[in-house]
Amino acid sequence: MLARKELFKASLRKSTHAWKMIQDLRFTKEEAKELRIFIDEFSFMDVHWEMFLPAIKAQGTDEQQKQWVPLANKMKIIGCYAQTELGHGSNVRGLETTATFDPKTDEFVLNSPTLSSTKWWPGGLAKIATHALAHARLIIDDKDYGVHAFLVQLRSLDDHLTLPGITIHDIGMKFGSGAYNTMDNGSLIFDHVRIPRNQMLMRLAKVTREGKYVPSGVPMQLSYGIMVYVRQKIVFDASIALSRAVCIAARYSAVRRQFGSQNGSPETQVIDYKTQQARLFPLLASAYAIRFVSEWLNSFYLDLLQRLDAKDFSTLPEAHSCTSGLKSITTTVAADGIEECRKLCGGQGYLTSSGLPELFSVYVSACTYEGDNVVLLLQVARQLMKIISQLNSGNKPGGTTAYLGRAEQLKQYRSNVLRAEDWLKPNVLVEAFEARAARMTFACAQNLSKFNNSDDGFQELSVDLTEAAIAHCQLIVVSKFIEKLQQDIPGKGVKEQLGVLCSIYALFLVHKHLGDFLSTGVITPEQGSLANEQLRSLYSQVRPNAIALVDAFDYTDYFLGSVLGRYDGNVYPKLYEEAWKDPLNDTVIPDGFHQYVEPLLKQQYHNARL
Amino acid sequence: MLARKELFKASLRKSTHAWKMIQDLRFTKEEAKELRIFIDEFSFMDVHWEMFLPAIKAQGTDEQQKQWVPLANKMKIIGCYAQTELGHGSNVRGLETTATFDPKTDEFVLNSPTLSSTKWWPGGLAKIATHALAHARLIIDDKDYGVHAFLVQLRSLDDHLTLPGITIHDIGMKFGSGAYNTMDNGSLIFDHVRIPRNQMLMRLAKVTREGKYVPSGVPMQLSYGIMVYVRQKIVFDASIALSRAVCIAARYSAVRRQFGSQNGSPETQVIDYKTQQARLFPLLASAYAIRFVSEWLNSFYLDLLQRLDAKDFSTLPEAHSCTSGLKSITTTVAADGIEECRKLCGGQGYLTSSGLPELFSVYVSACTYEGDNVVLLLQVARQLMKIISQLNSGNKPGGTTAYLGRAEQLKQYRSNVLRAEDWLKPNVLVEAFEARAARMTFACAQNLSKFNNSDDGFQELSVDLTEAAIAHCQLIVVSKFIEKLQQDIPGKGVKEQLGVLCSIYALFLVHKHLGDFLSTGVITPEQGSLANEQLRSLYSQVRPNAIALVDAFDYTDYFLGSVLGRYDGNVYPKLYEEAWKDPLNDTVIPDGFHQYVEPLLKQQYHNARL
């Protein structure tokens, strides 16, 4: 455990070394991204490349891009993304920082009028970034035009000192001992800081020399593009994070033995216990499920980009809703799943050397950043309600919401499962998930219609709405897993094994959300019990291949960073070896023993130097 | 964030200072315990007082107690409890360390024959303990008599150096940056270490000078006594841990505002959102529920002690089962609840200054130590199956399992709820929980009977069995909450508010486990939906008193250790102030900037000192 300063310094070394490699070896953009994944330590670099630069590209005019992108590409400047404030997170429209146009000097004056308007959380801000993309309310002639993005220089490019009118500091330690503490999340107060007019990003709207506000005609939703990009990337990251934890837990569960010894035989491998399988295998299945849905989401995003280029905005609402919802459910599953994997490793999972505590500490932030997971579900629910309200006017929903167009059919659906094996049929699963999601969604819409004020209704029913949104998103994941299985998959028996995982993923959800499926009348208690029976038999089927299925993630021991998850299974000698490295083992008598404990043992505690 | 050595040293200072206070101020045993709770930092002291000493009292003969208890009471020796081994946790019977009787010298020879027999995890062992209560297989004349407890001196009382034949070290960093890292959990290898024969604790069985093994006639179960004590204490600790987190999240939810501003009015307090209430209030209710069940469990334990003194062992199995089951479900709820509270605080919950990350890191170990939570549920299930198998032979179950004696009635039970308010009736709740638990339990028993080999059946059905055990334990908590409300409760309106919390606790479980209640036919989907409706209305009722209900825990700001949970609600200025204390803010230019980042900015990264 390094103290914060040393930890931060080491992180600077690693991230800049990576940049040197990227330059020297002339990595492509994709290769550079891969390298940053393998460094596996958050730093200012991530924010610069993943947020600052893409935002300029998305929201800057051609001219602005010409000016700023080369600087950022060469890292002659380093940027951060300064949006959230001490008092304002989810509600971006509530930001308080102001950017007031001064027609006399043709400048914007950035100001933080209150303590709660202090910029708070931006990574890279506290110690490294030279520039910020600061979000502030545009004020012209006392009129508030809402939140816009402004390029503000924070530090001198000569001596790195903060410029006049700018107060910055680090917001302190976060979860874990390493984890996100390599990132210098910062706070920022503007005291009437002036920037030239052309440093407002003006692709969506511009301010003229005369102080006239001119929207460009490009739809505001275009600014969602960056959100869609970031969130689909988070879904991919969720599959990585969860699969790491699952890999560690599965391998250690095969090494660990406990109970069940008969006549001096070895004890039973814990992976052979049904209770272990029932916790581990659904997570293994989820890791694959999230990976496949993220692949689909990425192709959806790439298609979106092409459409946007052709001024086709038709898929933007669905892209926004899908990425929001999938970001929410996959990060929740990954965060909870990592902690479950830690518990599956018993006491040893609590050791830092297991790799799991730090993985959890660094990962859980994903449930909050880039959209709080509950707020995101409400956004999905809002879109679902909108689709339903438009059904009567003949608007046929498409894409992932197409099933809502088959309302009448789904309202009458009853599962025809008779035997446990029937649950293996893809259409049985999809129909059950569709019917459940549709009925929960329509029930919400119906209950909403009873309120005079729809905002009041939405607030009152918000918990039901989030549950409907979850049902909808789980349907997407199940469907995309099944679609994946309809494609060619190379490798003998691979498709078959993935099919088993797909069934586990879906049937585990049926069991977990049995209340939904039963209360909507989609299945009967007997069918629920058959699902459970089938699930148990699937666990036995996946057991012989469980280790191969985590080996297939192809993580090096270095990347896993876990004594328990070692590929060679040589856990105990290495666990023992690793422990000796703790600084507390440098001496037999620990610091403080003579001052504090010895006097106590010698019954002279009044002499202790307390 | 202190580096490990400094953290440990600081902890030694605090715990020994507390001991000095306890002596100087002549604290009673109870007061001393309270003080250790408020120090709120695990150290060797806890193990010495809560495990080492009670174990000697429980398992030592009168003579042994006379010899060792005064030494331990005065802390002339400091003890640890060395049970688990690198390869052996839950399965105590599988321990490998041996204690072989040598009739020539009248000694036991302690030995660690394999790497996996290394003692692993005992707190206080690594750096401080002078003695260990080591659990080892007793071997006499090559015959293995199973695991017994032995008092072994580890270190010289003169210079604190480890004695010959003993190898000890610290097992390294654990979850979090502070958390349990103040504890020196250690590993221990014995290389033929000799101790006098009278250092085996001999209350349950003795070894004579001639090497004869003589059971004392005191039932082996008596050794459960210490487990019962420790686990009932863990249930109490769960209520403390969860209520701390709930207090922080509730107070901050009243301070935090987001969205919902109309015409420039302040935004809505997040505690007013139904989605927030539906996550926070069930946890508030759970904190109270766990507190009350822990009070009941403590009185049960005290009654058990009296009975044991009178050689009445009749309530021991139930005490063992109740403490196991309640330890399992309450620590799971508390651990998950703390993390949920952290998420309820949004981004700020991720800051160490919120107090929540470290509370979680230190707390989650409770799900694993003193019995893995899943293994414990299986023990409860085993007892439930035993009770059912004895029903036919006319054995009437008592105490918390008495309801299983009303099998026929419960198998036919159908809830008579017609309106949402019906769910407020205590008997409606208790009956529904009884019927659900009974039916799940009987279903398991019936399915088990289909197996030829009951061990195979138990393993195959173990997941269903754990679910039945959870249903049984939740019934206990609900019943004890309701019993509490039947007593006098001082304070105007207090009983009424607690009644609201009790209903929330129970109905939240109905909603969460709706699948159980529906599939067992205890309630209908309509009744489930009425429960949900009632729950929503209860949230509105508890809202005005939510802050008073967490203030009632009466925690000082010092004990809460959270900027977000401050009693005065002055969160933002203090959050800002607290952040400045991070060492990273000591200088404007961070260590490493000139070596690593500056050359990069100046496009001279080849000069960087990487």
Interface residues (C-beta under 8 A of the other chain):
Chain A: M1 L2 A3 R4 K5 E6 F8 K9 A10 L12 R13 T16 H17 W19 K20 Q23 K74 M75 K76 I77 I78 T84 L86 G87 H88 G89 S90 N91 G94 L115 S116 T118 W121 A126 K127 I128 T130 L157 H160 L161 T162 H169 D170 I171 G172 M173 K174 F175 G176 S177 Y180 N181 D184 S187 R257 Q258 F259 S261 E267 Y273 K274 T275 A278 R279 E339 R342 K343 G346 G347 G349 Y350 L351 T352 S353 P357 S361 V364 S365 C367 T368 Y369 D372 N373 V374 L378 Q459 E460 L461 S462 V463 D464 T466 H511 H513 L514 G515 D516 F517 L518 S519 T520 G521 P525 G528 S529 N532 R536 Y572 P573 L575 Y576 E578 A579 W580 K581 D582 P583 L584 N585 D586 V588 I589 P590 D591 G592 F593 Q595 Y596 V597 E598 P599 L600 L601 Q603 Y605 H606 A608 L610
Chain B: M1 L2 A3 R4 K5 E6 F8 K9 A10 L12 R13 T16 H17 W19 K20 Q23 K74 M75 K76 I77 I78 T84 L86 G87 H88 G89 S90 N91 G94 L115 S116 T118 W120 W121 A126 K127 I128 T130 L157 H160 L161 T162 H169 D170 I171 G172 M173 K174 F175 G176 S177 Y180 N181 D184 S187 R257 Q258 F259 S261 E267 Y273 K274 T275 A278 R279 E339 R342 K343 G346 G347 G349 Y350 L351 T352 S353 P357 S361 V364 S365 C367 T368 Y369 D372 N373 V374 L378 Q459 E460 L461 S462 V463 D464 T466 H511 H513 L514 G515 D516 F517 L518 S519 T520 G521 P525 G528 S529 N532 R536 Y572 P573 L575 Y576 E578 A579 W580 K581 D582 P583 L584 N585 D586 V588 I589 P590 D591 G592 F593 Q595 Y596 V597 E598 P599 L600 L601 Q603 Y605 H606 A608 L610
